[in-house]
Amino acid sequence: MFAYLRAAGRALSGPPRLNQPMANTDFKSVDDYIATKPEAMRPILARVRSVIRKAIPSAVEAISYQIPAYKVDGTAALYFAGWKEHYSLYPATGQVVVRFGDELARYKISKGTIRFPLDEPVPVRLIAKIAKLRAQETAEYVASKAKATSRPKSAVKAKRSTKTSTKTSTKTRAQRASKATKPAPKTR
C-alpha cells in the first residue's frame, strides 16, 4: 500500500498516524506562545513582538487563531507566527504590498502572508512600518464601520421608504403600460 513512498526514497515507519492527540495550543498569552517554539526561534519572535509593540503602543496584545495578534479598537490589525523555517506577518493587504513592494521583494508573499527567513536578521524598520500602516488601516476600517452603523433610524427608514415607493411606482407604470397595449376583447 505504501510502496510508492518507499520507491520515492522516503522512509516510512508505518501507516499514517490518525487519531493522534493535537499539540497543546491553548495559549493564554504571547509569552506562552513564544515559549512553545524552539530555543533558537524564541529571540527572533521576541524581537518581532518588541518591534510591533513599539510601533503601535496603543494596540492590545492577544492570542487569536492560536497566534499572537495586535488589536486596534477591538479589531485585529496584525498577527505574527513562527514556523519551522520562517516567521510570518499577517495580513499582507494590498496596500501593504503596494506601499512596501520594493522592500518586500526579497521575501515570499502569498495569500496575505509575508514570510521572513529565520536565518536572516529581523527587518526591524520594515516590520515597524508594516505595523503602523496596518494600525492605520484598521482604525479607518473601524471608524467607517461605526459611521455606517451610527446613522439615525429616521434616515434609514426614509431611505427604505424611498426604495419601496420607487419599486411600487415602477410596477404601477408597468401595469399601466401592459393594460394600454392589450387589445380590447372581441365581442360577437
C-alpha positions as CSV (number, residue, x, y, z in Angstrom):
1,M,0.0,0.0,0.0
2,F,2.8,2.4,0.8
3,A,5.2,1.1,-1.8
4,Y,5.1,4.4,-3.8
5,L,6.6,6.2,-0.8
6,R,9.4,3.6,-0.4
7,A,10.0,3.8,-4.2
8,A,10.4,7.6,-3.9
9,G,13.1,7.0,-1.3
10,R,11.1,8.2,1.7
11,A,11.4,6.3,4.9
12,L,8.1,5.0,6.2
13,S,7.8,3.7,9.7
14,G,4.2,2.5,9.3
15,P,0.8,3.7,8.3
16,P,-0.1,7.3,8.7
17,R,-0.9,8.3,12.2
18,L,-4.6,9.2,12.6
19,N,-6.3,10.0,15.8
20,Q,-3.2,11.4,17.4
21,P,-3.7,14.0,20.1
22,M,-3.1,17.5,18.9
23,A,-0.3,19.6,20.4
24,N,-1.4,21.9,23.2
25,T,-2.5,25.1,21.5
26,D,-4.5,26.7,24.3
27,F,-2.2,29.7,24.7
28,K,-3.1,32.3,27.3
29,S,-0.5,34.9,26.3
30,V,2.1,35.7,23.7
31,D,4.7,34.6,26.3
32,D,3.1,31.2,26.3
33,Y,3.1,31.1,22.5
34,I,6.8,32.0,22.2
35,A,7.8,29.6,25.0
36,T,6.5,26.6,22.9
37,K,8.8,27.5,20.0
38,P,12.3,26.0,19.5
39,E,15.0,27.7,21.6
40,A,16.7,29.3,18.5
41,M,13.5,30.9,17.3
42,R,12.4,32.5,20.6
43,P,14.7,35.5,20.5
44,I,13.6,36.2,16.9
45,L,9.9,36.1,17.8
46,A,10.6,38.2,20.9
47,R,12.3,40.8,18.6
48,V,9.3,40.8,16.2
49,R,7.0,41.2,19.2
50,S,9.1,44.1,20.6
51,V,9.1,45.9,17.2
52,I,5.3,45.6,16.8
53,R,4.7,46.8,20.4
54,K,6.9,49.9,19.9
55,A,5.3,50.7,16.5
56,I,1.7,50.5,17.8
57,P,1.8,51.1,21.5
58,S,-1.9,51.6,21.7
59,A,-2.6,48.1,20.3
60,V,-3.8,45.4,22.7
61,E,-1.8,42.2,22.6
62,A,-3.9,39.0,22.4
63,I,-4.0,35.4,21.1
64,S,-6.3,35.0,18.2
65,Y,-6.4,31.9,15.9
66,Q,-3.8,30.5,18.3
67,I,-1.1,33.0,17.2
68,P,-0.1,36.5,18.6
69,A,-2.4,39.3,17.5
70,Y,-2.4,43.1,18.0
71,K,-5.8,44.7,18.1
72,V,-6.7,48.3,17.4
73,D,-10.1,49.4,18.6
74,G,-11.0,45.8,19.3
75,T,-10.1,44.6,15.7
76,A,-7.0,42.6,14.9
77,A,-4.6,44.7,12.9
78,L,-1.6,42.4,12.7
79,Y,-0.6,38.8,13.6
80,F,2.7,37.0,13.6
81,A,3.7,33.4,13.9
82,G,6.8,31.2,14.0
83,W,7.2,28.2,11.7
84,K,9.9,25.6,11.0
85,E,11.9,27.7,8.5
86,H,10.4,31.2,8.7
87,Y,8.2,33.5,10.7
88,S,5.3,35.3,9.2
89,L,3.3,38.5,9.4
90,Y,-0.4,38.6,8.6
91,P,-2.3,40.1,6.7
92,A,-0.3,41.4,3.8
93,T,-3.0,43.6,2.5
94,G,-2.9,45.1,-1.0
95,Q,-2.0,48.5,0.5
96,V,0.9,46.9,2.4
97,V,2.2,45.1,-0.6
98,V,1.9,48.2,-2.9
99,R,3.4,50.7,-0.3
100,F,6.4,48.5,0.6
101,G,6.8,46.5,-2.6
102,D,10.4,47.2,-3.1
103,E,11.4,46.4,0.5
104,L,9.2,43.2,0.4
105,A,10.6,42.0,-2.9
106,R,13.2,39.8,-1.3
107,Y,10.6,38.0,0.9
108,K,8.0,35.4,-0.1
109,I,4.4,36.9,-0.1
110,S,1.4,34.8,-0.8
111,K,-2.3,34.6,0.3
112,G,-2.0,37.6,2.6
113,T,1.2,36.3,4.3
114,I,4.7,37.7,4.4
115,R,7.4,35.1,5.1
116,F,10.7,36.1,6.6
117,P,13.5,33.5,6.7
118,L,14.8,32.6,10.2
119,D,18.4,32.7,9.0
120,E,18.3,36.5,8.2
121,P,18.3,39.5,10.5
122,V,14.9,40.7,11.6
123,P,13.9,43.7,9.3
124,V,13.0,45.9,12.2
125,R,12.3,49.1,10.2
126,L,10.1,47.3,7.7
127,I,8.1,45.4,10.3
128,A,7.6,48.7,12.2
129,K,6.3,50.4,9.0
130,I,4.0,47.5,8.2
131,A,2.6,47.5,11.8
132,K,1.9,51.3,11.6
133,L,0.2,51.0,8.3
134,R,-1.9,48.1,9.4
135,A,-2.9,50.0,12.6
136,Q,-4.0,52.9,10.4
137,E,-5.9,50.7,8.0
138,T,-7.7,49.0,10.9
139,A,-8.5,52.3,12.6
140,E,-10.0,53.6,9.4
141,Y,-12.0,50.4,8.9
142,V,-13.4,50.5,12.5
143,A,-14.3,54.2,12.0
144,S,-16.1,53.6,8.7
145,K,-18.0,50.7,10.3
146,A,-19.0,52.9,13.2
147,K,-20.1,55.7,10.9
148,A,-22.2,53.3,8.8
149,T,-24.0,51.9,11.9
150,S,-24.5,55.3,13.6
151,R,-26.9,56.8,11.0
152,P,-30.1,58.0,12.6
153,K,-33.0,55.5,12.3
154,S,-35.2,58.1,10.6
155,A,-32.6,58.4,7.8
156,V,-32.6,54.6,7.4
157,K,-36.4,54.5,7.4
158,A,-36.6,57.3,4.8
159,K,-34.2,55.5,2.6
160,R,-36.2,52.3,2.8
161,S,-39.5,54.0,2.1
162,T,-38.0,55.7,-0.9
163,K,-36.8,52.4,-2.3
164,T,-40.2,50.8,-1.6
165,S,-42.2,53.7,-3.2
166,T,-39.9,53.6,-6.3
167,K,-40.5,49.9,-6.7
168,T,-44.2,50.4,-6.3
169,S,-44.4,53.3,-8.8
170,T,-42.3,51.3,-11.3
171,K,-44.6,48.3,-11.0
172,T,-47.7,50.5,-11.4
173,R,-46.2,52.1,-14.5
174,A,-45.5,48.7,-15.9
175,Q,-49.0,47.6,-15.2
176,R,-50.4,50.7,-16.8
177,A,-48.3,50.1,-19.9
178,S,-49.5,46.5,-20.2
179,K,-53.1,47.5,-19.9
180,A,-52.8,50.2,-22.6
181,T,-51.2,47.8,-25.1
182,K,-53.7,44.9,-24.6
183,P,-56.2,44.7,-27.4
184,A,-59.8,45.1,-26.4
185,P,-61.7,41.8,-26.1
186,K,-63.7,40.8,-29.2
187,T,-67.4,40.8,-28.9
188,R,-69.7,38.7,-31.2
